[in-house]
């Protein structure tokens, strides 16, 4: 998850999905109300889609300096749970 127009980098994985699965992912991520599916550019220059938080939703949330949610504990980045609309957790 990335704040829209954020200045940071985030480690992630890319998946090719068909439109039926994309529609299910949109419903799961509550697009466009909670997360917004948007085009972003990777460091390799590829243009892909990602689910982003709007800046007003991300404001006040902790920042992960490592940019990697899976490695946050290794880097000592302990984060509190924050409730987002729809019961999502960042």
N, CA and C atoms as a LAMMPS dump frame, in Angstrom:
ITEM: TIMESTEP
0
ITEM: NUMBER OF ATOMS
270
ITEM: BOX BOUNDS ff ff ff
-5.0000000000000000e+02 5.0000000000000000e+02
-5.0000000000000000e+02 5.0000000000000000e+02
-5.0000000000000000e+02 5.0000000000000000e+02
ITEM: ATOMS id mol type element x y z
1 1 1 N 0.847 -1.163 0
2 1 2 C 0 0 0
3 1 3 C 0.89 1.222 0
4 2 1 N 0.505 2.197 -0.728
5 2 2 C 1.294 3.413 -0.897
6 2 3 C 0.34 4.59 -0.836
7 3 1 N 0.779 5.647 -0.209
8 3 2 C -0.02 6.864 -0.244
9 3 3 C 0.087 7.47 -1.633
10 4 1 N -1.037 7.795 -2.222
11 4 2 C -1.033 8.385 -3.57
12 4 3 C -0.139 9.608 -3.585
13 5 1 N 0.637 9.743 -4.614
14 5 2 C 1.619 10.811 -4.783
15 5 3 C 2.656 10.812 -3.676
16 6 1 N 2.907 9.633 -3.076
17 6 2 C 3.926 9.541 -2.033
18 6 3 C 5.313 9.627 -2.629
19 7 1 N 6.254 10.001 -1.808
20 7 2 C 7.625 10.173 -2.275
21 7 3 C 8.475 8.951 -1.978
22 8 1 N 7.94 7.974 -1.259
23 8 2 C 8.739 6.824 -0.859
24 8 3 C 8.686 5.686 -1.846
25 9 1 N 9.5 4.689 -1.554
26 9 2 C 9.513 3.459 -2.341
27 9 3 C 8.999 2.331 -1.479
28 10 1 N 8.325 1.384 -2.124
29 10 2 C 7.766 0.246 -1.414
30 10 3 C 8.145 -1.024 -2.147
31 11 1 N 8.63 -2.005 -1.399
32 11 2 C 8.916 -3.318 -1.981
33 11 3 C 7.591 -4.034 -2.186
34 12 1 N 7.465 -4.735 -3.295
35 12 2 C 6.219 -5.433 -3.564
36 12 3 C 6.387 -6.539 -4.572
37 13 1 N 5.303 -7.167 -4.9
38 13 2 C 5.277 -8.246 -5.874
39 13 3 C 4.29 -7.881 -6.963
40 14 1 N 4.598 -8.289 -8.186
41 14 2 C 3.705 -8.032 -9.315
42 14 3 C 3.067 -9.334 -9.766
43 15 1 N 1.786 -9.256 -10.089
44 15 2 C 1.038 -10.413 -10.565
45 15 3 C 0.252 -10.026 -11.8
46 16 1 N 0.209 -10.902 -12.769
47 16 2 C -0.669 -10.725 -13.929
48 16 3 C -1.982 -11.43 -13.587
49 17 1 N -3.083 -10.697 -13.614
50 17 2 C -4.383 -11.282 -13.278
51 17 3 C -5.39 -10.965 -14.375
52 18 1 N -6.343 -11.857 -14.529
53 18 2 C -7.407 -11.655 -15.506
54 18 3 C -8.479 -10.743 -14.925
55 19 1 N -9.315 -10.222 -15.788
56 19 2 C -10.293 -9.215 -15.379
57 19 3 C -11.251 -9.702 -14.293
58 20 1 N -11.621 -10.979 -14.304
59 20 2 C -12.531 -11.495 -13.276
60 20 3 C -11.875 -11.422 -11.893
61 21 1 N -10.61 -11.816 -11.804
62 21 2 C -9.904 -11.734 -10.536
63 21 3 C -9.666 -10.284 -10.14
64 22 1 N -9.376 -9.431 -11.114
65 22 2 C -9.168 -8.021 -10.819
66 22 3 C -10.43 -7.415 -10.196
67 23 1 N -11.578 -7.779 -10.703
68 23 2 C -12.845 -7.296 -10.139
69 23 3 C -13.006 -7.771 -8.696
70 24 1 N -12.594 -9.006 -8.407
71 24 2 C -12.678 -9.521 -7.034
72 24 3 C -11.687 -8.793 -6.123
73 25 1 N -10.502 -8.499 -6.647
74 25 2 C -9.526 -7.74 -5.868
75 25 3 C -10.042 -6.331 -5.588
76 26 1 N -10.668 -5.722 -6.588
77 26 2 C -11.262 -4.394 -6.393
78 26 3 C -12.279 -4.422 -5.256
79 27 1 N -13.104 -5.453 -5.232
80 27 2 C -14.111 -5.567 -4.172
81 27 3 C -13.431 -5.768 -2.816
82 28 1 N -12.409 -6.621 -2.765
83 28 2 C -11.694 -6.882 -1.513
84 28 3 C -11.022 -5.616 -0.993
85 29 1 N -10.395 -4.852 -1.882
86 29 2 C -9.696 -3.624 -1.498
87 29 3 C -10.639 -2.42 -1.394
88 30 1 N -11.928 -2.656 -1.659
89 30 2 C -12.965 -1.623 -1.626
90 30 3 C -12.601 -0.43 -2.509
91 31 1 N -12.104 -0.762 -3.694
92 31 2 C -11.773 0.247 -4.713
93 31 3 C -13.061 0.87 -5.219
94 32 1 N -13.209 2.151 -5.284
95 32 2 C -12.231 3.203 -5.035
96 32 3 C -12.409 3.892 -3.679
97 33 1 N -13.168 3.294 -2.767
98 33 2 C -13.511 3.978 -1.519
99 33 3 C -12.418 3.906 -0.458
100 34 1 N -11.748 2.771 -0.327
101 34 2 C -10.686 2.641 0.661
102 34 3 C -9.345 2.759 -0.047
103 35 1 N -9.058 1.792 -0.905
104 35 2 C -7.855 1.858 -1.732
105 35 3 C -8.273 2.212 -3.149
106 36 1 N -7.424 2.931 -3.834
107 36 2 C -7.717 3.328 -5.215
108 36 3 C -6.7 2.653 -6.131
109 37 1 N -7.197 1.889 -7.116
110 37 2 C -6.297 1.238 -8.08
111 37 3 C -5.818 2.285 -9.07
112 38 1 N -4.494 2.464 -9.13
113 38 2 C -3.909 3.512 -9.956
114 38 3 C -2.681 2.979 -10.683
115 39 1 N -2.299 3.659 -11.749
116 39 2 C -1.078 3.308 -12.467
117 39 3 C 0.11 3.953 -11.78
118 40 1 N 1.179 3.168 -11.607
119 40 2 C 2.433 3.672 -11.056
120 40 3 C 3.564 3.163 -11.941
121 41 1 N 4.743 3.742 -11.78
122 41 2 C 5.906 3.291 -12.532
123 41 3 C 6.892 2.639 -11.571
124 42 1 N 7.377 1.445 -11.942
125 42 2 C 8.351 0.742 -11.108
126 42 3 C 9.745 1.321 -11.346
127 43 1 N 10.687 0.944 -10.499
128 43 2 C 12.065 1.386 -10.687
129 43 3 C 12.625 0.906 -12.021
130 44 1 N 12.121 -0.209 -12.529
131 44 2 C 12.566 -0.744 -13.82
132 44 3 C 11.937 0.008 -14.986
133 45 1 N 10.997 0.912 -14.684
134 45 2 C 10.358 1.704 -15.73
135 45 3 C 9.044 1.142 -16.24
136 46 1 N 8.631 -0.012 -15.726
137 46 2 C 7.356 -0.599 -16.14
138 46 3 C 6.206 0.175 -15.512
139 47 1 N 5.114 0.324 -16.253
140 47 2 C 3.907 0.953 -15.722
141 47 3 C 2.956 -0.168 -15.335
142 48 1 N 2.579 -0.182 -14.056
143 48 2 C 1.732 -1.238 -13.5
144 48 3 C 0.625 -0.594 -12.673
145 49 1 N -0.314 -1.419 -12.221
146 49 2 C -1.377 -0.911 -11.357
147 49 3 C -1.118 -1.344 -9.921
148 50 1 N -1.448 -0.461 -8.992
149 50 2 C -1.282 -0.743 -7.57
150 50 3 C -2.455 -0.129 -6.818
151 51 1 N -2.734 -0.679 -5.658
152 51 2 C -3.772 -0.114 -4.796
153 51 3 C -3.118 0.909 -3.88
154 52 1 N -3.609 2.122 -3.909
155 52 2 C -3.021 3.229 -3.168
156 52 3 C -4.018 3.823 -2.183
157 53 1 N -3.475 4.34 -1.082
158 53 2 C -4.269 5.144 -0.172
159 53 3 C -4.174 6.598 -0.606
160 54 1 N -5.255 7.33 -0.455
161 54 2 C -5.187 8.77 -0.709
162 54 3 C -4.405 9.421 0.428
163 55 1 N -3.735 10.54 0.165
164 55 2 C -2.922 11.183 1.211
165 55 3 C -3.691 11.446 2.502
166 56 1 N -4.958 11.857 2.394
167 56 2 C -5.711 12.135 3.62
168 56 3 C -5.959 10.872 4.439
169 57 1 N -5.962 9.697 3.787
170 57 2 C -6.131 8.443 4.519
171 57 3 C -4.815 8.004 5.162
172 58 1 N -3.704 8.331 4.525
173 58 2 C -2.388 7.913 5.02
174 58 3 C -1.838 8.853 6.087
175 59 1 N -2.354 10.051 6.141
176 59 2 C -1.851 11.05 7.089
177 59 3 C -1.913 10.5 8.513
178 60 1 N -0.792 10.588 9.198
179 60 2 C -0.735 10.141 10.578
180 60 3 C -0.362 8.674 10.753
181 61 1 N -0.338 7.904 9.666
182 61 2 C 0.057 6.506 9.77
183 61 3 C 1.576 6.428 9.873
184 62 1 N 2.098 5.394 10.533
185 62 2 C 3.55 5.269 10.66
186 62 3 C 4.203 5.027 9.3
187 63 1 N 5.433 5.498 9.157
188 63 2 C 6.21 5.324 7.932
189 63 3 C 7.181 4.174 8.139
190 64 1 N 7.284 3.288 7.163
191 64 2 C 8.264 2.21 7.211
192 64 3 C 9.486 2.639 6.42
193 65 1 N 10.57 2.931 7.113
194 65 2 C 11.78 3.4 6.443
195 65 3 C 12.306 2.363 5.452
196 66 1 N 12.147 1.075 5.762
197 66 2 C 12.641 0.022 4.871
198 66 3 C 11.804 -0.086 3.604
199 67 1 N 10.55 0.369 3.661
200 67 2 C 9.653 0.233 2.518
201 67 3 C 9.143 -1.18 2.316
202 68 1 N 9.421 -2.065 3.254
203 68 2 C 9.034 -3.477 3.104
204 68 3 C 8.242 -3.935 4.321
205 69 1 N 6.964 -4.171 4.114
206 69 2 C 6.075 -4.603 5.204
207 69 3 C 6.542 -5.928 5.796
208 70 1 N 6.979 -6.849 4.943
209 70 2 C 7.393 -8.171 5.435
210 70 3 C 8.657 -8.108 6.29
211 71 1 N 9.509 -7.119 6.083
212 71 2 C 10.764 -7.01 6.834
213 71 3 C 10.684 -5.95 7.931
214 72 1 N 9.517 -5.455 8.241
215 72 2 C 9.391 -4.349 9.192
216 72 3 C 9.911 -4.716 10.57
217 73 1 N 9.707 -5.956 11.009
218 73 2 C 10.165 -6.343 12.338
219 73 3 C 11.685 -6.466 12.387
220 74 1 N 12.296 -6.922 11.281
221 74 2 C 13.758 -7.012 11.217
222 74 3 C 14.376 -5.636 11.388
223 75 1 N 13.73 -4.631 10.844
224 75 2 C 14.26 -3.267 10.888
225 75 3 C 13.834 -2.535 12.163
226 76 1 N 13.139 -3.25 13.053
227 76 2 C 12.698 -2.623 14.295
228 76 3 C 11.542 -1.658 14.089
229 77 1 N 10.822 -1.83 13.004
230 77 2 C 9.701 -0.933 12.692
231 77 3 C 8.414 -1.552 13.218
232 78 1 N 8.136 -1.329 14.45
233 78 2 C 6.911 -1.845 15.055
234 78 3 C 5.79 -0.858 14.759
235 79 1 N 4.68 -1.37 14.265
236 79 2 C 3.578 -0.492 13.892
237 79 3 C 2.33 -0.877 14.646
238 80 1 N 1.624 0.141 15.031
239 80 2 C 0.348 -0.085 15.69
240 80 3 C -0.707 -0.389 14.623
241 81 1 N -1.698 -1.148 14.997
242 81 2 C -2.803 -1.413 14.077
243 81 3 C -3.663 -0.161 13.987
244 82 1 N -4.068 0.173 12.79
245 82 2 C -4.9 1.346 12.558
246 82 3 C -6.115 0.892 11.774
247 83 1 N -7.28 1.25 12.224
248 83 2 C -8.491 0.871 11.503
249 83 3 C -8.755 1.861 10.369
250 84 1 N -8.944 1.323 9.171
251 84 2 C -9.339 2.1 8.009
252 84 3 C -10.785 1.775 7.707
253 85 1 N -11.447 2.576 6.872
254 85 2 C -12.824 2.244 6.487
255 85 3 C -12.902 0.813 5.967
256 86 1 N -13.941 0.127 6.28
257 86 2 C -14.13 -1.237 5.804
258 86 3 C -13.38 -2.268 6.623
259 87 1 N -12.735 -1.838 7.717
260 87 2 C -12.04 -2.779 8.569
261 87 3 C -10.644 -3.149 8.092
262 88 1 N -10.151 -2.495 7.036
263 88 2 C -8.799 -2.778 6.559
264 88 3 C -7.771 -2.318 7.563
265 89 1 N -6.645 -3.002 7.574
266 89 2 C -5.492 -2.606 8.392
267 89 3 C -4.342 -2.313 7.442
268 90 1 N -3.578 -1.26 7.69
269 90 2 C -2.43 -0.97 6.832
270 90 3 C -1.316 -1.971 7.048
